[in-house]
């Protein structure tokens, strides 16, 4: 469990910093540049699966002004039965607007899991597409020379002023094999999620839903060789936090 607490301590610490910053008087702000700090824990959830259950997280911290921002993003999964981190990713990004609702992102990504770890250069864009879909599109180049692309999209459907249904999708495509990490060329995995949250307050919203992930192509073949499942369906219960 020590590994789990080390990984989770990062978003918890960032949340504490955000709360402390929000409590500062206005005179403490750098008014010339309108500096702001944002913490969003988009997912912190328990996943119930046919097999070992997981704790999963996805979130980010941003600091900057309207023109220049830096962001730390984190996502991962902790296997409760095996008492180990199955996946852990961190991105450190510089962000700059390239449109009314779109930011350019450039920086580094580091995966601490799966083994062996990898470091990537990142180039991407994040923002709102027509019809108010939130998207995140990124290209990665690893320290081993392997290139990949990730596309993510989600959409908030307001059922009431507090009840929000959020469908989400993710697609990962690799341009070459990286067998030590279990990634094969072509479409490597796809994911779909549906979460229903109740916004008790803007900053706190518990939710329920499901998450489905499937490895495909050569990546699925690598998984089968290692005795791993290629299809994962989980019921989820969690909380979304915003500061």
C-alpha positions in Angstrom: 0.0 0.0 0.0 3.0 2.4 0.4 3.3 2.8 -3.3 -0.4 3.7 -3.6 -0.1 6.3 -0.9 3.0 7.8 -2.6 1.1 8.1 -6.0 -2.1 9.5 -4.4 -0.2 12.0 -2.2 0.6 14.1 -5.3 -3.0 15.1 -6.2 -3.9 15.4 -2.5 -1.0 17.7 -1.9 -1.9 19.8 -4.9 -5.4 20.1 -3.7 -4.2 21.4 -0.3 -2.0 24.0 -2.1 -5.0 25.1 -4.2 -7.2 25.5 -1.1 -4.5 27.5 0.7 -4.1 29.7 -2.4 -7.8 30.3 -2.8 -7.9 31.4 0.9 -5.4 34.2 0.3 -6.5 37.8 0.3 -6.8 39.5 -3.1 -3.8 41.6 -2.3 -1.6 38.5 -2.5 -2.5 38.0 -6.2 -0.2 39.2 -9.0 -2.8 41.5 -10.5 -0.6 42.7 -13.4 -0.6 39.2 -15.0 -3.8 37.8 -13.5 -2.0 34.8 -12.2 -4.2 31.9 -11.3 -3.9 28.4 -9.9 -6.4 25.6 -10.9 -6.6 22.1 -9.5 -8.9 19.6 -11.2 -9.2 16.0 -10.0 -11.4 14.8 -12.8 -11.5 11.2 -11.7 -10.8 9.6 -8.4 -12.6 6.4 -8.3 -13.0 2.8 -7.2 -13.4 0.3 -10.1 -15.1 -3.0 -9.4 -14.1 -5.6 -12.0 -14.3 -9.3 -12.7 -11.0 -9.9 -11.0 -8.9 -7.5 -8.9 -10.4 -4.1 -8.2 -8.6 -0.9 -8.9 -8.3 2.6 -7.6 -7.9 5.0 -10.5 -7.2 8.7 -10.8 -6.8 11.4 -13.4 -6.2 15.1 -12.7 -4.1 18.2 -13.3 -2.8 21.3 -11.8 -2.3 24.5 -13.8 -0.7 27.8 -13.0 -0.3 30.9 -15.2 -2.3 33.7 -16.9 -4.4 33.9 -20.1 -1.4 33.7 -22.4 1.1 31.4 -20.6 0.4 28.4 -18.4 2.2 25.4 -17.1 0.4 22.2 -16.2 1.2 19.0 -14.3 -1.1 16.1 -15.3 -1.3 12.7 -13.7 -3.2 9.5 -14.3 -2.9 6.0 -13.1 -4.3 2.8 -11.7 -3.5 1.0 -8.4 -4.3 -2.7 -8.2 -5.7 -3.4 -4.7 -5.3 -7.2 -4.8 -1.7 -7.1 -6.1 -0.9 -4.1 -3.9 1.0 -2.4 -6.8 0.6 0.4 -9.3 -0.4 -1.0 -12.7 -0.1 2.2 -14.6 1.3 5.7 -13.7 1.7 8.6 -16.0 2.9 12.2 -15.4 3.0 15.1 -17.9 4.7 18.5 -17.5 3.4 20.9 -20.1 3.7 24.5 -21.3 0.4 25.7 -22.7 -0.4 28.7 -24.9 -3.6 29.7 -26.7 -3.8 29.1 -30.5 -7.5 29.8 -30.8 -10.4 31.1 -28.8 -11.0 27.8 -27.1 -7.9 25.9 -27.9 -4.4 25.7 -26.2 -1.2 24.3 -27.7 0.6 21.9 -25.4 4.3 21.0 -25.5 6.4 19.3 -22.8 7.4 15.9 -21.4 5.6 12.8 -20.3 7.0 10.1 -18.0 5.5 6.7 -17.4 6.6 5.1 -14.1 4.5 2.0 -15.0 4.3 -0.4 -16.8 8.0 -1.5 -16.7 10.3 -0.5 -18.2 9.6 3.2 -17.7 9.5 5.6 -20.6 10.0 9.3 -21.2 8.3 11.1 -24.1 8.3 14.4 -25.8 4.8 15.8 -26.1 3.1 18.0 -28.7 -0.7 18.4 -28.6 -3.8 20.6 -28.3 -6.5 20.8 -25.8 -9.8 22.7 -25.8 -13.4 22.8 -26.9 -14.5 21.6 -30.4 -17.8 22.6 -32.1 -20.9 21.5 -30.1 -18.8 22.0 -26.9 -17.0 18.7 -26.9 -13.9 18.9 -24.8 -10.9 17.2 -26.6 -7.3 16.4 -25.9 -5.1 15.3 -28.9 -1.4 14.5 -28.3 1.5 13.1 -30.2 4.3 11.4 -28.3 7.9 10.4 -29.1 9.6 8.2 -26.6 13.3 8.1 -25.6 13.5 4.8 -27.5 12.3 6.5 -30.7 8.7 5.1 -30.7 6.0 7.5 -31.8 2.3 7.3 -30.8 -0.9 9.4 -30.8 -3.7 9.7 -28.3 -7.1 11.2 -28.9 -9.5 11.9 -26.0 -13.0 13.5 -26.0 -15.8 14.0 -23.5 -19.1 15.8 -23.3 -21.2 17.1 -20.4 -24.9 16.6 -20.8 -26.8 18.7 -18.2 -29.9 16.6 -17.1 -30.6 19.2 -14.4 -28.6 22.1 -12.9 -26.7 19.7 -10.7 -27.0 16.3 -12.4 -24.5 15.8 -15.3 -24.1 12.8 -17.6 -20.6 12.6 -19.1 -19.7 10.2 -21.9 -16.0 9.9 -22.7 -13.8 8.1 -25.3 -10.1 7.5 -25.7 -8.1 6.1 -28.6 -4.4 5.3 -28.7 -2.4 4.6 -31.8 1.2 3.5 -32.0 3.4 4.0 -35.1 5.8 1.2 -34.1 6.2 -1.8 -31.7 7.5 -1.3 -28.2 7.2 -4.8 -27.0 8.9 -4.4 -23.6 6.0 -2.2 -22.6 3.4 -4.4 -24.4 2.5 -1.8 -27.1 2.1 -3.0 -30.7 1.9 -0.9 -33.8 -1.5 0.3 -35.1 -4.5 1.0 -32.9 -3.3 -0.3 -29.5 -6.3 0.3 -27.2 -9.7 2.0 -27.0 -11.7 3.1 -24.0 -15.2 4.3 -23.3 -16.7 5.6 -20.1 -20.1 6.9 -18.9 -20.3 8.7 -15.6 -23.3 10.3 -13.9 -22.3 13.0 -11.3 -24.2 15.1 -8.9 -22.6 18.5 -8.3 -23.2 19.1 -4.6 -21.1 22.2 -5.2 -19.0 23.3 -8.1 -16.0 22.0 -6.3 -17.4 18.6 -5.2 -19.3 16.1 -7.3 -19.6 12.4 -6.5 -20.5 10.1 -9.4 -21.2 6.5 -10.5 -20.9 4.9 -13.9 -18.8 2.4 -15.9 -15.5 2.2 -17.7 -14.6 -0.1 -20.5 -11.1 -0.6 -22.0 -10.0 -3.0 -24.8 -6.6 -3.8 -26.2 -6.6 -4.5 -29.9 -4.3 -5.6 -32.7 -0.7 -6.4 -31.9 -1.0 -4.9 -28.4 -3.8 -7.5 -27.7 -1.5 -10.3 -29.0 1.3 -9.2 -26.6 -1.1 -9.2 -23.7 -2.3 -12.7 -24.5 1.3 -13.9 -24.7 1.8 -12.5 -21.1 -1.5 -14.1 -19.9 -3.3 -10.7 -19.5 -6.9 -9.9 -20.3 -7.6 -7.8 -23.4 -11.1 -6.7 -22.3 -11.8 -4.8 -19.1 -15.3 -3.7 -18.0 -15.6 -2.0 -14.6 -18.4 -0.4 -12.6 -17.1 2.8 -10.9 -17.9 5.0 -8.0 -15.9 8.1 -7.4 -15.6 11.9 -6.8 -14.7 14.9 -9.0 -12.9 17.7 -7.2 -12.3 21.3 -8.5 -10.4 24.1 -6.9 
